[in-house]
Structures are given as structure tokens and as C-alpha cells.
């Protein structure tokens, strides 16, 4: 398989991590093929949070998520790159599913899109791998004829990150980026 299951502790008997976005009621994640709540797949990038024996924890959906990763038969590839963490003084940072521009960037006739956070937070001390740094952007296409389409680009910038089994966005002003 190209995936590993993620546990709450460094043990195959430990429960799988929970995904409050997938299951707001707090139900357990499962090993079902369509359940991505506790699964890391080939090609995803995560920041290491801790290592214990044959187990490695990564930051995943705002929590430590453990998988078996023995030195002699590794299931993960080590890499270096940029990571982000909340800037000094912030206990948590909102996580967004879209990188929309600020309200003042929208011209007349284009409806302002709400910048609403997902039910997750990036907490102080946690680190996530940085993808792209992008401006907030919205593509307004009310009809099929492209002559009426508008691209709205704002000044607010976001970092794209891997957050659980999703791509998510963090406001650049809320975080500090460093090399790991």
C-alpha cells in the first residue's frame, strides 16, 4: 500500500487519530478505504514532531500522529525543507480551506467571498511543511461566456500546507517560516 495509518500513540494498538472536520461529533477514524481521517499517503509531506524507537510522529490535523517507521525498513523518506509555525505571541492560527482575498480587493459587481476558517487550528509549537506562498485569489465566473469572468487578487498572502489528508492555507502574516 502507499499509505500508513496514523495512531494517537507509538503503538499499533493505540487508537487512530481523530479528524474533527470529517467527524465533528468526535467519532473514531476507521481503516475504511474512503476514510482519510487517519491516513498519510505516498507523496504527502509532513513535519516530524517526535521519534520513539521504531515510531515517528508527524504533525497532522493539529495533533501528533504516530506511524511505524523502523530504521531498517523505513516507511517514510527523510527530507529537508521549509516549515511554518505560529509567530511568537500567537497560541493558535486559523486554518483555511481556500485562499480568498480580503473584502476590499473585490470590485463592484463581484460578490465578496467570506474568509471562514476550517474547524482546525495550527497551535504554537506545531510545524507544517510549506508549499507555495500565494496571494488571496477568487475567480468569478457567473456565466459560460468568459468575457464576463473576473479574477480578484488581494494583498493578503497565504501559505499552502498539507494539513491532514487535505491541502489547506494559513495566512502568511500569522506564521514564521524556517528551514528544517
Secondary structure, DSSP 8 states (H G I E B T S, - for coil): --EEE-BSSSSTTS-B---TTT-TT-------TT--TTEEETT----EEEEETTEEEEEETTEEEEEE--STT-SS-----EEEEE-TT-SEEEEESS----GGG--TTS------EEEEEEETT--EEEEEEEEEEEEE--SSSGGG-EEEEEEEEEEEEEETTEEEEEEGGGEEEEE-
